[in-house]
Amino acid sequence: MYKIFDNAQLPLDNNPVEQSIRPTTLVRKNSLFATSKNGAKTNAMIYTIIQTGSVKYFV
């Protein structure tokens, strides 16, 4: 736990990591309210396509 004090270059928080997994968490929460298995699968595919596009083309 105290390794951050040994190396001053280590960040004090993991906010970039938390922000990178946020879309996955939102998809998981939104999939809870799907009314059918096909709806949940379609939702997951759409979110995957959007996230892939945002990572490859917009960043």
Legacy VTK file of the C-alpha trace (Angstrom):
# vtk DataFile Version 3.0
C-alpha trace
ASCII
DATASET POLYDATA
POINTS 59 float
0.000 0.000 0.000
2.845 2.367 0.659
4.607 1.767 -2.680
3.194 5.062 -3.945
5.425 6.865 -1.497
8.536 5.045 -2.755
7.984 6.052 -6.376
6.818 9.622 -6.966
5.819 8.847 -10.571
2.974 6.518 -9.583
-0.457 8.170 -9.728
-2.348 8.551 -6.475
-5.611 7.343 -8.008
-6.757 4.931 -10.698
-9.279 7.253 -12.323
-8.145 6.508 -15.924
-8.730 2.796 -15.353
-12.138 3.398 -13.804
-13.128 5.616 -16.741
-12.013 2.982 -19.246
-14.250 0.268 -17.718
-17.234 2.587 -17.270
-18.893 1.706 -20.635
-18.770 -1.992 -19.766
-20.438 -1.327 -16.447
-23.155 0.747 -18.090
-23.876 -2.027 -20.608
-24.150 -4.551 -17.795
-26.590 -2.339 -15.896
-28.667 -1.588 -18.999
-28.833 -5.272 -19.931
-30.639 -6.025 -16.680
-33.760 -4.401 -18.106
-33.871 -6.263 -21.424
-37.201 -8.009 -21.880
-35.821 -10.951 -23.875
-32.576 -12.789 -24.553
-32.546 -11.563 -28.151
-33.011 -7.996 -26.946
-30.093 -8.353 -24.532
-27.860 -9.825 -27.245
-28.794 -7.066 -29.687
-28.103 -4.455 -27.023
-24.695 -5.965 -26.325
-23.814 -6.032 -30.033
-24.825 -2.410 -30.542
-22.838 -1.249 -27.517
-19.832 -3.287 -28.670
-19.915 -1.718 -32.134
-20.216 1.782 -30.687
-17.400 1.238 -28.191
-15.118 -0.327 -30.813
-15.722 2.601 -33.137
-15.052 5.140 -30.433
-11.786 3.454 -29.464
-10.482 2.969 -33.001
-11.659 6.099 -34.769
-12.466 8.826 -32.298
-9.620 8.663 -29.836
LINES 1 60
59 0 1 2 3 4 5 6 7 8 9 10 11 12 13 14 15 16 17 18 19 20 21 22 23 24 25 26 27 28 29 30 31 32 33 34 35 36 37 38 39 40 41 42 43 44 45 46 47 48 49 50 51 52 53 54 55 56 57 58
